[in-house]
Amino acid sequence: MRTIVFLLLGLMVAAPARAQLKKTLHQTFEVPDSATCLIFQLYAGDTYSIEPWAGNNIMTESQVSVFSSTQSVFDHLIENGRYKFEAHEGRDTFSLTSFDPRRLTIRAAGMQAFEEVEVRIFIPDSFRKAGDYVYSRPKQEVPAELVGKAPLPRKKLEREKGEVSEALKESLEAPTDSLEQQPLVVPPSDTATIAPVEKRTRRKKAN
């Protein structure tokens, strides 16, 4: 009887450490305007639902539940991108794929753990379903009168025309009475300047 009690107590203590672990993960991806087709290549073991919304980007919401595992193992799985998605852009396509397409079996303390992943994928409401995990939207049409033509030139700004308004000209013209003629300043003569020397003649003394 005492052995059974100790066994039950041990199971009760160990249960919280290996209980069900849950976490909600979110990711967002910007869809380029040139993309007319969305392609999803997702891990087959998860459950998915694709829903339209008014946003211009894609958002994923993953509800992850892991059973018979530990918190440290669960955190390790999330940090290593087990439930992440990655995007790839093409010329007119946008692909969303599972980061880990081949998930290895989860084991904790020699026991196999189990996981359940439910993913909701929100896509722009301009896309319509075209096949299994393929969505498309019509390409933005160019008006017929602009097809094959260069875009209309932009109207130049005043500063780009090289023209000066009359108001600006008046502000730049200096009034005539604002100019003062400065007197010419002549620097003093240098003391080292050699002045002309008068030639003197010596008079001979009379004998």
C-alpha positions in Angstrom: 0.0 0.0 0.0 2.8 2.4 0.9 4.5 1.7 -2.4 1.3 2.6 -4.3 1.1 5.9 -2.5 4.6 6.9 -3.3 4.1 6.0 -6.9 1.0 8.1 -7.2 2.8 11.1 -5.5 5.7 10.7 -8.0 3.3 10.8 -10.9 1.6 13.9 -9.6 4.9 15.7 -9.2 6.1 14.7 -12.6 2.8 15.6 -14.4 3.2 19.4 -14.4 6.7 19.0 -16.0 5.3 17.0 -18.9 1.9 18.6 -19.3 0.4 20.0 -22.5 2.3 23.0 -23.8 0.7 25.7 -25.9 1.8 28.8 -27.7 0.4 31.1 -30.4 2.8 32.3 -33.1 2.3 35.2 -35.6 4.2 36.1 -38.8 3.5 38.8 -41.4 4.7 38.9 -45.0 4.4 41.9 -47.4 2.9 41.0 -50.8 4.4 42.9 -53.8 2.0 44.7 -56.1 3.4 42.7 -59.0 2.3 39.4 -57.5 -0.8 38.0 -59.2 -0.6 34.4 -57.8 -0.1 33.1 -54.3 1.2 29.5 -53.9 1.3 27.7 -50.5 3.6 24.7 -49.9 2.9 23.7 -46.4 3.7 20.8 -44.0 1.1 18.1 -44.6 0.8 17.2 -40.9 -0.8 20.5 -39.8 -4.3 21.9 -40.2 -4.8 25.0 -42.3 -7.5 27.5 -43.1 -7.0 30.4 -45.6 -9.1 33.4 -45.0 -9.4 36.8 -46.9 -9.0 40.1 -45.1 -8.7 43.7 -45.9 -5.0 43.9 -45.4 -2.4 44.2 -48.1 -0.1 41.6 -46.6 -0.2 38.0 -45.4 -0.4 37.1 -41.7 -0.1 33.6 -40.3 -1.5 32.6 -36.9 -0.2 29.2 -35.6 -1.8 27.6 -32.6 0.9 25.1 -31.4 0.2 22.3 -28.8 2.7 19.8 -27.7 1.9 16.8 -25.4 4.2 14.7 -23.2 7.2 17.1 -23.5 9.1 19.5 -21.4 9.2 23.3 -21.5 12.9 23.3 -22.5 12.3 21.0 -25.4 9.2 23.0 -26.5 11.2 26.3 -26.4 14.0 24.7 -28.4 11.5 23.6 -31.1 10.2 27.1 -31.5 13.6 28.9 -31.4 14.8 26.6 -34.2 11.9 27.5 -36.5 10.0 24.2 -36.5 6.7 26.1 -37.0 7.9 29.0 -39.0 7.1 30.0 -42.6 9.3 31.7 -45.2 8.4 33.6 -48.4 9.8 33.4 -51.9 9.1 36.1 -54.6 8.9 35.4 -58.3 8.2 37.6 -61.3 4.5 37.6 -60.7 4.2 34.9 -57.9 4.5 34.9 -54.2 5.1 31.5 -52.4 4.8 30.8 -48.8 6.4 27.5 -47.6 7.0 25.8 -44.3 10.5 26.4 -42.9 10.8 22.8 -41.8 9.0 20.6 -44.4 10.3 17.4 -42.7 9.8 17.4 -39.0 11.6 14.8 -37.0 9.8 13.0 -34.2 9.9 14.8 -30.8 11.4 12.8 -27.9 11.8 13.9 -24.4 13.4 11.8 -21.7 13.2 8.8 -24.0 9.5 9.2 -24.6 7.8 10.3 -27.8 5.9 13.6 -27.7 3.0 14.6 -29.9 2.0 17.9 -31.5 -1.0 19.6 -32.9 -0.7 22.7 -35.1 -3.6 24.7 -36.4 -2.7 27.5 -38.8 -4.9 30.4 -40.0 -3.5 32.2 -43.0 -5.0 35.7 -43.8 -4.5 36.8 -47.4 -5.5 40.1 -49.2 -9.2 39.9 -50.2 -8.2 40.7 -53.8 -7.1 37.1 -54.3 -9.5 34.3 -55.3 -9.0 30.5 -55.0 -7.7 29.1 -58.3 -6.7 25.6 -57.1 -5.4 23.6 -54.1 -3.4 26.1 -52.1 -3.2 28.4 -55.1 -4.8 31.9 -55.2 -4.8 34.5 -58.0 -5.9 38.0 -58.7 -6.4 39.9 -61.9 -3.4 41.8 -63.2 -3.8 45.6 -62.9 -4.7 46.8 -66.4 -3.2 49.8 -68.1 -5.5 52.2 -69.9 -5.6 51.5 -73.6 -4.5 55.1 -74.5 -1.4 54.6 -72.4 -0.3 51.2 -73.8 3.0 51.5 -75.6 3.4 55.2 -74.8 5.8 56.9 -72.6 4.4 58.5 -69.5 3.3 62.0 -69.8 6.0 64.5 -68.9 5.7 66.1 -65.5 4.9 69.8 -65.4 8.1 71.7 -64.5 8.2 73.8 -61.4 9.1 77.5 -61.6 12.6 76.9 -60.3 13.2 74.2 -62.9 12.2 76.5 -65.9 15.1 78.8 -65.3 12.7 81.7 -65.2 12.8 84.3 -62.5 9.7 86.1 -61.4 9.5 89.9 -61.4 9.2 90.0 -57.6 12.4 88.1 -57.3 14.1 90.3 -59.9 13.1 93.4 -57.9 14.4 91.9 -54.7 17.7 91.3 -56.4 18.2 94.7 -58.0 20.1 97.0 -55.7 18.9 100.6 -55.3 21.2 103.2 -57.0 21.6 105.3 -53.8 22.9 102.3 -51.9 26.2 102.2 -53.7 28.9 104.4 -52.2 32.1 105.1 -53.9 35.0 104.5 -51.6 38.0 106.8 -51.9 41.1 105.3 -53.3 43.6 104.6 -50.5 47.2 105.0 -51.4 49.6 103.2 -49.1 52.4 105.3 -47.6 55.7 105.3 -49.4 58.1 102.7 -48.3 61.1 104.1 -46.4 63.3 101.7 -48.3 62.4 103.4 -51.5 65.4 105.1 -53.1 64.7 108.8 -53.7 66.3 110.5 -56.6 69.7 112.0 -55.5 70.8 115.3 -56.9 74.1 115.3 -58.4 76.5 117.7 -56.7 79.6 119.0 -58.1 82.6 119.9 -56.0 84.0 123.3 -56.4 87.7 123.5 -56.6 89.3 125.8 -54.1 91.1 128.7 -55.5 94.8 128.7 -54.8 
